[in-house]
């Protein structure tokens, strides 16, 4: 399954884990189904369950504003539907289920899309989008202020230990070549990736001595 390039591995792993669980449930339900229509309904549930897992992870990542998130989620759904149909789109006798996508452009068929949008999973997806759209600017401002305070405290602590440092030294120790990711982290930007946030948080918890040693090593390897 293809993911957006900015989607961190740990988030992909959680989506894949849910996809495996949903696939196992689909296989069990197919064996218990009497009608092909039941198998098709279960396949749609398998797809939407995985899709919803992706949407939930995208929300938690705060990667995109709501319009970009909706666009990326719908593209994930399209690719997922294609993969699911070719991997699992068979009835109990091995016959092909009804097509779910157009053969000539890979788009989800309009009737299938309508079926998706009439499910409880789609309503949950709409709730996720609403949550992203209504994210409180005040809460983001508080988070930004807190992050700046942590950074300033760290710089002061290292300076008091006998070595004056800059913000550039922090992103250098974190392994970045420029300030872009650090600036996003510092201002609480929604595009800050989970891996960047984890890395900068780890650096800001370092002891002054360990930080200086790491900075010197980075400079030696330039």
C-alpha positions in Angstrom: 0.0 0.0 0.0 1.3 3.4 -1.0 1.3 6.2 1.7 2.1 9.9 1.4 5.8 10.4 1.7 5.5 12.5 4.9 3.6 9.7 6.7 6.0 8.4 9.4 6.7 4.6 9.6 5.2 4.2 13.1 1.9 5.6 11.8 1.9 3.5 8.7 2.5 0.4 10.9 -0.6 1.1 12.9 -2.7 1.4 9.8 -1.2 -1.8 8.4 -1.9 -3.6 11.7 -5.6 -2.6 11.5 -5.6 -3.6 7.8 -4.4 -7.1 8.8 -7.0 -7.4 11.5 -9.8 -6.2 9.1 -8.6 -8.7 6.5 -8.8 -11.6 8.9 -12.3 -10.6 9.9 -13.3 -10.3 6.2 -11.9 -13.8 5.4 -13.9 -15.3 8.3 -17.1 -13.5 7.4 -16.8 -14.6 3.8 -16.8 -18.2 4.8 -19.9 -17.6 6.8 -21.7 -15.7 4.0 -24.6 -17.2 2.1 -24.8 -14.7 -0.7 -22.3 -12.9 -3.0 -23.9 -9.6 -2.0 -22.9 -10.3 1.6 -19.3 -10.8 0.5 -19.4 -7.5 -1.4 -20.8 -5.7 1.7 -18.0 -7.3 3.9 -15.4 -6.2 1.4 -16.6 -2.6 1.6 -16.5 -2.8 5.4 -12.9 -4.1 5.2 -11.9 -1.2 2.9 -13.6 1.5 5.1 -12.3 0.1 8.3 -8.7 0.4 7.0 -9.5 3.8 5.5 -10.8 5.1 8.8 -7.6 3.9 10.5 -5.6 6.0 8.1 -7.9 9.1 8.6 -7.5 8.8 12.4 -3.7 8.6 12.1 -3.7 11.6 9.8 -5.7 13.6 12.3 -3.3 12.7 15.1 -0.3 13.7 13.0 -1.7 17.1 12.2 0.0 17.0 8.9 -2.5 18.8 6.7 -5.3 21.5 6.9 -8.7 19.9 6.5 -9.0 20.4 2.7 -5.6 18.7 2.1 -6.4 16.0 4.6 -9.7 15.2 2.8 -7.9 15.1 -0.6 -5.1 12.8 0.7 -7.6 10.5 2.5 -9.7 10.2 -0.6 -6.7 9.3 -2.7 -5.7 6.7 0.0 -9.3 5.3 -0.3 -9.0 5.0 -4.1 -5.7 3.2 -4.0 -6.9 1.0 -1.1 -10.1 0.1 -3.0 -8.0 -1.0 -6.1 -5.7 -3.1 -4.0 -8.5 -4.7 -2.0 -10.5 -5.6 -5.1 -7.6 -7.4 -6.8 -6.5 -9.1 -3.6 -9.8 -10.0 -2.0 -12.5 -9.4 -4.5 -13.6 -13.0 -4.9 -16.6 -14.9 -3.7 -16.5 -18.2 -1.9 -16.3 -20.1 -5.2 -13.5 -18.0 -6.5 -15.6 -15.9 -8.8 -14.9 -12.3 -9.3 -17.0 -9.8 -7.4 -18.6 -6.8 -9.2 -16.1 -4.2 -10.3 -15.4 -1.4 -7.8 -13.3 0.9 -9.9 -13.2 2.1 -13.5 -10.7 0.1 -15.6 -9.7 3.1 -17.7 -8.9 5.7 -15.0 -8.8 3.9 -11.7 -11.5 6.0 -10.1 -13.9 4.5 -7.6 -17.2 3.8 -9.4 -19.9 6.4 -8.5 -22.3 3.7 -7.2 -19.6 2.3 -5.0 -18.7 5.7 -3.7 -22.4 6.3 -2.8 -22.4 3.0 -0.9 -19.3 4.1 1.0 -20.9 7.4 1.9 -24.0 5.7 3.3 -22.0 3.8 6.0 -21.3 4.5 9.6 -17.6 4.5 8.8 -18.1 7.4 6.5 -20.0 9.3 9.1 -17.1 8.7 11.5 -14.7 10.0 8.8 -16.8 13.2 8.6 -16.5 13.5 12.3 -12.7 13.3 12.0 -12.7 16.0 9.3 -14.9 18.2 11.5 -12.5 17.7 14.4 -9.5 18.9 12.3 -11.5 21.8 10.9 -12.5 23.0 14.4 -9.1 22.6 16.0 -8.8 25.4 18.5 -6.3 28.2 17.4 -6.1 29.1 21.1 -4.9 25.6 21.9 -2.3 25.8 19.2 -1.1 29.1 20.5 -0.7 27.7 24.0 1.3 24.7 22.6 3.5 27.1 20.6 4.2 29.2 23.7 5.1 26.1 25.7 7.5 24.8 23.0 9.3 28.1 22.8 9.6 28.1 26.6 11.1 24.6 26.6 13.6 25.7 23.9 14.5 28.9 25.7 15.0 27.0 29.0 17.2 24.5 27.3 19.4 27.1 25.7 19.7 28.9 29.1 20.6 25.6 30.8 23.4 24.8 28.3 24.7 28.4 28.4 24.9 28.3 32.2 26.9 25.1 32.0 29.6 27.1 30.2 28.8 26.9 26.5 26.7 29.5 24.6 24.5 27.8 22.0 22.0 28.9 19.3 18.8 27.4 17.9 20.9 26.3 14.9 23.0 24.1 17.2 19.8 22.4 18.3 18.6 21.4 14.8 22.2 20.5 13.9 22.4 18.0 16.8 18.9 16.7 15.8 20.4 15.8 12.4 18.8 18.5 10.2 20.7 20.5 7.5 18.4 23.6 7.7 15.9 25.2 10.0 12.6 24.3 8.3 11.6 21.4 10.5 12.8 23.1 13.7 10.9 26.2 12.9 7.7 24.2 12.3 8.2 22.4 15.6 8.9 25.7 17.4 5.7 27.4 16.2 3.5 24.3 16.6 2.9 24.1 12.8 0.4 21.4 11.8 2.9 20.2 9.2 5.4 19.1 11.9 5.9 15.4 11.5 5.8 13.0 14.4 9.4 11.9 13.8 10.6 15.5 13.8 8.7 16.3 17.0 10.1 13.2 18.7 13.6 14.0 17.6 13.6 17.6 18.8 11.9 16.6 22.1 14.7 14.0 22.7 17.4 16.6 22.0 15.8 19.1 24.4 15.9 16.5 27.1 19.6 16.0 26.8 22.1 16.9 29.6 24.2 19.9 28.6 27.4 17.8 28.5 25.9 15.2 26.3 24.5 17.9 24.0 27.9 19.6 23.6 29.6 16.3 22.9 27.1 15.5 20.2 27.4 19.0 18.7 31.2 18.6 18.5 30.9 15.2 16.8 28.5 16.7 14.2 31.1 19.5 13.5 33.9 16.9 13.2 32.0 15.0 10.5 31.3 18.0 8.4 
